[in-house]
């Protein structure tokens, strides 16, 4: 919950110590709360105090040791880049920043010698020297990212290497592994048309619909008292309706009415029309700011899930005005509506609110990755991190 598994490399010992103290503080709090339920569950004071101190020291030393020695000892797959497209530089930077991903960039081959692919990744030679460099460096994987492939791509060499056991893949595939999102800049229509992995199967969609309905039903029952309190707070804080109703685009482009607790003034778009939310949006009411920060304004969307308009997890449902504009400006944007939109999603937990075309492109990359890899395990991962976002107030506007 304190992000100690997101980045296994210790970048700051002070931050690590703070995170571990928060973890132990939460454990002590839970133990204290359990004692009110049953005195038999109370641990002796010396176990709690000395055990916590021992855990703090042991975990701190273990994480530092693992970060400095463990990652180096484990090593990783050796990656050789073929070409010098900008996407390869992004991948190399990501792999160097996140050694726990298990990949080690060893260099790149490129004919023009235009400059460094990424600081710390050396140019090893020209594309024509592929066989010699592979024999010398022994890479486990070759990632291809060449701007001009016709008559320049060493197809026969790559085929021989592939058959000898060296994995060869395109830069777009490695980008997905490194960033957990699709690279829209390298996405080609053929990737979508011929891939067997892009669209989720009917069985997966049926299963998702089933557990989304059960979660929404349980969520509605458990949060009903909270929804009543929020409704009174909205009603008393500013004039206007308690619920905010807005037309959104659902699965296969079908329009539906989205329900939320109103967090803006009732006349927020009277003069401007449909516009994106911005940081410190002046249209948001004081109560609405807290609702957005804690994501409580989203609770009425449980009813959208029960009606079958949405799932618990999926791409964010956008307004028809935005969908019409973004479909023209962003390739493959309309492909995101092949599944039901969700209350939360991979894009929502990894990226801030959309307020520009660039943000929409990044979110689309997460959405396409989600659609390609849709599964109960991924949904569970997203739901857990959504709870973190709600409790820690991250990414709200």
C-alpha positions in Angstrom: 0.0 0.0 0.0 3.0 2.3 0.5 4.3 1.6 -3.0 7.2 -0.5 -1.7 6.7 -3.0 -4.6 6.4 -0.5 -7.4 10.1 0.4 -7.4 12.4 -2.2 -5.7 15.5 0.0 -6.1 16.0 2.2 -3.0 16.4 5.8 -4.2 16.1 7.5 -0.8 16.9 5.8 2.5 15.0 8.5 4.3 11.8 7.9 2.2 12.2 4.1 2.7 12.3 4.6 6.5 9.3 6.8 6.4 7.3 4.3 4.3 8.2 1.4 6.7 7.2 3.5 9.7 3.8 4.2 8.2 3.4 0.4 7.5 4.2 -0.4 11.1 2.0 2.4 12.4 -0.9 1.0 10.4 -0.2 -2.5 11.8 -0.2 -1.2 15.4 -3.5 0.6 14.7 -5.1 -2.5 13.3 -3.9 -4.5 16.2 -5.4 -1.9 18.6 -8.7 -2.0 16.8 -8.8 -5.8 16.9 -8.4 -5.8 20.6 -11.7 -4.1 21.0 -13.4 -7.0 19.2 -11.8 -9.8 21.3 -9.3 -9.5 24.2 -7.9 -12.9 23.2 -6.5 -11.3 20.0 -4.4 -8.8 22.0 -0.6 -9.5 21.7 1.6 -8.8 24.7 3.1 -5.3 24.7 6.7 -6.5 24.5 5.9 -8.5 21.3 4.3 -5.4 19.7 7.1 -3.0 20.7 10.2 -5.1 20.2 8.7 -6.9 17.2 8.0 -3.6 15.5 11.5 -2.3 16.2 13.0 -5.6 14.9 10.8 -5.5 11.8 11.7 -1.9 11.1 15.5 -2.6 11.3 15.3 -5.9 9.4 13.1 -4.7 6.6 15.1 -1.6 6.1 18.4 -3.5 5.9 16.9 -6.2 3.7 15.5 -3.7 1.2 18.8 -1.8 1.0 20.8 -5.0 0.6 18.4 -6.3 -2.1 18.6 -3.0 -3.9 22.4 -2.8 -4.0 23.4 -6.5 -4.2 20.3 -8.5 -5.1 19.4 -6.8 -8.3 23.0 -6.9 -9.5 23.3 -10.6 -8.6 20.1 -11.6 -10.3 21.1 -9.8 -13.5 18.5 -9.8 -16.3 17.9 -10.3 -20.0 20.5 -8.6 -22.1 18.8 -6.3 -24.7 20.4 -5.2 -28.0 18.6 -2.5 -29.8 18.6 -2.5 -33.6 18.0 1.0 -34.9 17.7 4.4 -33.2 14.1 5.4 -33.3 13.1 7.7 -30.4 10.9 4.9 -29.0 14.0 2.9 -28.3 15.5 5.7 -26.3 12.3 5.8 -24.2 12.5 2.0 -23.6 16.2 2.2 -22.7 15.6 4.9 -20.2 12.8 3.0 -18.6 14.8 -0.2 -18.3 17.7 1.6 -16.8 15.5 3.4 -14.2 13.6 0.1 -13.4 16.3 -2.7 -13.1 13.7 -4.8 -11.3 11.9 -5.3 -14.6 14.7 -7.7 -15.4 16.2 -6.2 -18.6 19.7 -4.8 -19.2 20.4 -2.6 -22.3 23.8 -3.5 -23.6 23.9 -1.1 -26.6 22.5 -0.4 -30.1 23.4 -0.7 -33.7 22.7 2.1 -36.1 24.2 3.2 -39.5 24.0 7.0 -39.3 25.8 7.6 -36.0 23.4 10.4 -35.3 24.0 10.6 -31.6 23.4 8.7 -28.3 20.2 6.6 -28.2 20.1 7.2 -24.4 22.8 8.3 -21.9 24.5 5.1 -20.7 23.6 3.0 -23.8 26.6 2.8 -26.2 26.5 2.6 -30.0 28.2 -0.8 -30.8 28.4 -0.5 -34.5 26.4 -0.6 -37.7 23.4 -2.7 -38.6 25.5 -4.7 -41.1 27.7 -5.9 -38.1 24.8 -7.6 -36.4 26.2 -11.1 -36.4 29.6 -10.1 -35.2 28.1 -8.0 -32.4 25.7 -10.7 -31.3 28.6 -13.2 -31.1 30.6 -10.8 -29.0 27.9 -9.5 -26.6 25.6 -12.6 -26.4 22.2 -10.7 -26.1 19.1 -12.6 -25.0 16.8 -10.3 -27.0 17.0 -8.1 -30.0 14.6 -5.2 -30.2 14.1 -3.7 -33.6 13.3 0.0 -34.1 14.5 1.1 -37.5 13.1 4.2 -39.4 13.9 2.7 -42.8 13.6 -1.0 -43.1 13.4 -1.6 -46.8 16.8 -2.9 -48.0 18.3 -2.0 -44.6 16.7 -4.6 -42.3 19.0 -7.7 -42.1 16.1 -10.1 -42.4 18.2 -13.2 -43.0 20.5 -12.5 -40.1 17.5 -11.9 -37.8 15.8 -15.1 -38.9 19.0 -17.1 -38.3 19.4 -15.6 -34.9 15.8 -16.2 -34.0 16.1 -19.8 -34.9 19.2 -20.1 -32.8 17.4 -19.1 -29.7 17.8 -15.3 -29.6 14.4 -13.6 -29.2 13.6 -10.9 -31.7 10.7 -8.5 -31.4 9.6 -5.1 -32.5 10.0 -2.0 -30.4 6.3 -1.6 -29.9 6.1 -5.0 -28.1 9.0 -4.1 -25.8 7.4 -0.7 -25.1 4.3 -2.5 -23.8 6.5 -4.7 -21.5 8.4 -1.7 -20.2 5.5 0.8 -19.7 2.4 -1.4 -19.5 0.7 0.6 -22.2 0.5 0.4 -26.0 2.7 2.8 -28.0 0.2 4.5 -30.3 3.0 6.2 -32.4 4.2 2.7 -33.5 0.8 1.1 -33.8 -0.2 0.0 -37.3 -3.6 -1.1 -38.6 -2.2 -4.6 -39.2 -1.3 -4.9 -35.5 -5.0 -4.5 -34.7 -6.5 -6.5 -37.6 -4.3 -9.6 -37.4 -3.5 -9.9 -33.7 -5.4 -12.6 -31.8 -4.9 -10.9 -28.5 -6.4 -7.4 -28.9 -10.1 -8.0 -28.4 -11.3 -9.8 -25.2 -13.3 -13.0 -25.8 -17.0 -13.2 -25.2 -16.3 -15.4 -22.2 -14.1 -12.8 -20.5 -16.7 -10.1 -21.2 -19.5 -12.2 -19.7 -17.4 -13.0 -16.6 -16.5 -9.3 -16.2 -20.1 -8.4 -16.4 -21.0 -10.9 -13.7 -18.5 -9.9 -11.1 -18.9 -6.2 -11.9 -22.6 -6.6 -11.1 -21.9 -8.4 -7.8 -19.3 -5.8 -6.8 -21.6 -2.9 -7.7 -24.5 -4.5 -5.7 -22.2 -5.0 -2.7 -20.8 -1.5 -3.1 -24.2 0.1 -3.3 -25.4 -1.6 0.0 -22.1 -0.9 1.9 -21.9 2.8 0.8 -25.6 3.7 0.9 -25.2 5.5 4.3 -22.2 7.4 3.0 -24.1 8.3 -0.2 -26.9 9.8 2.0 -24.4 11.9 3.9 -22.7 13.1 0.6 -26.1 13.9 -0.9 -27.0 16.1 2.1 -23.5 17.8 1.9 -24.0 18.6 -1.8 -27.5 19.9 -1.3 -26.6 22.2 1.6 -23.3 23.5 0.1 -24.6 25.0 -3.2 -27.9 25.4 -5.1 -28.7 22.8 -7.7 -29.5 19.1 -8.0 -27.7 16.6 -5.9 -27.1 14.2 -8.8 -25.2 15.3 -11.9 -26.5 13.6 -15.1 -24.6 13.7 -18.3 -24.6 11.8 -21.6 -21.6 9.6 -22.1 -20.5 7.2 -24.8 -20.7 3.5 -23.9 -19.8 0.2 -25.5 -19.9 0.2 -29.3 -20.7 4.0 -29.3 -24.1 3.7 -27.5 -25.0 6.7 -25.5 -26.2 6.5 -21.9 -26.8 8.8 -18.9 -23.9 8.8 -16.4 -24.7 9.6 -12.7 -22.4 11.3 -10.3 -22.7 13.5 -7.2 -22.6 17.1 -8.4 -19.2 18.6 -7.6 -19.4 21.8 -9.7 -21.8 24.8 -9.8 -25.1 24.0 -11.5 -24.3 26.6 -14.2 -20.7 25.4 -14.7 -20.9 25.1 -18.5 -23.6 27.6 -19.2 -21.2 30.0 -20.9 -18.4 27.8 -22.0 -20.1 24.6 -23.2 -18.3 21.3 -23.0 -14.7 21.7 -21.7 -12.2 19.6 -19.9 -11.6 19.9 -16.2 -8.5 21.7 -15.3 -6.3 21.9 -12.2 -7.8 24.0 -9.5 -11.0 24.4 -11.6 -12.9 27.5 -10.3 -16.2 25.8 -11.2 -15.7 23.2 -8.5 -17.5 23.8 -5.2 -15.7 23.6 -1.9 -17.5 20.3 -1.0 -17.1 19.1 -4.6 -13.3 19.5 -4.3 -13.2 17.1 -1.4 -15.6 14.7 -3.2 -13.3 14.7 -6.2 -10.2 14.3 -4.0 -11.7 11.2 -2.3 -13.5 10.0 -5.5 -16.8 10.0 -3.6 -18.5 11.8 -6.5 -18.2 8.5 -8.4 -20.3 6.4 -6.0 -23.6 6.8 -8.0 -22.0 5.1 -10.9 -22.7 1.8 -9.1 -26.2 2.3 -10.4 -24.8 2.6 -14.0 -23.1 -0.7 -13.5 -26.3 -2.4 -12.2 -28.1 -1.0 -15.3 -25.5 -2.6 -17.6 -24.2 0.7 -19.0 -20.7 0.3 -17.3 -18.3 -2.1 -15.7 -16.4 -1.6 -12.5 -13.2 -1.5 -14.5 -12.8 -0.2 -18.1 -11.9 2.9 -20.2 -13.3 6.2 -18.9 -16.7 7.0 -20.5 -16.2 10.2 -22.5 -18.7 12.8 -23.6 -20.0 12.6 -27.2 -18.5 16.0 -28.0 -15.0 14.9 -26.9 -15.3 11.5 -28.6 -16.3 13.2 -31.9 -13.3 15.5 -31.8 -10.7 13.0 -30.5 -11.7 10.3 -33.0 -10.7 12.8 -35.8 -7.5 13.9 -34.1 -6.2 10.6 -32.6 -5.8 7.4 -34.6 -7.5 4.3 -33.1 -9.4 6.4 -30.6 -12.8 4.8 -31.5 -11.4 1.3 -30.8 -11.5 2.0 -27.1 -15.3 1.6 -27.1 -15.3 -2.1 -27.9 -15.7 -2.8 -24.2 -17.9 -1.2 -21.5 -16.5 1.9 -19.9 -15.6 1.6 -16.2 -15.9 3.5 -13.0 -12.1 3.1 -12.8 -9.5 1.9 -15.2 -5.8 1.4 -15.9 -5.5 4.9 -17.4 -7.2 6.5 -14.3 -4.7 5.0 -11.8 -1.7 5.8 -14.0 -2.4 9.2 -15.4 -4.1 12.4 -14.3 -7.3 13.9 -15.5 -7.4 14.5 -19.2 -7.0 18.2 -20.1 -5.2 18.1 -23.4 -4.8 16.0 -26.6 -1.4 14.7 -25.3 -3.1 13.4 -22.1 -5.8 11.7 -24.3 -3.2 9.9 -26.3 -1.5 8.6 -23.2 -4.7 7.4 -21.7 -5.7 5.8 -25.0 -2.4 3.8 -24.8 -3.4 2.5 -21.4 -6.9 1.7 -22.5 -5.7 -0.3 -25.5 -3.3 -2.2 -23.3 -6.1 -2.9 -20.9 -8.4 -4.1 -23.7 -5.6 -6.4 -25.0 -5.0 -7.9 -21.5 -8.4 -7.8 -19.9 -8.7 -10.4 -17.2 -10.0 -10.7 -13.6 -6.5 -10.5 -12.3 -5.9 -7.2 -14.0 -9.2 -5.9 -12.8 -8.4 -6.8 -9.2 -5.0 -5.0 -9.5 -6.7 -1.9 -10.8 -9.4 -2.0 -8.1 -6.8 -2.3 -5.4 -4.8 0.7 -6.7 -8.0 2.7 -7.1 -8.6 2.3 -3.3 -5.1 3.7 -2.8 -6.0 6.7 -5.0 -9.1 7.3 -3.1 -7.6 7.0 0.4 -4.4 8.9 -0.5 -6.2 11.6 -2.7 -3.9 11.2 -5.7 -4.6 12.6 -9.1 -7.7 14.5 -8.4 -8.8 17.6 -10.2 
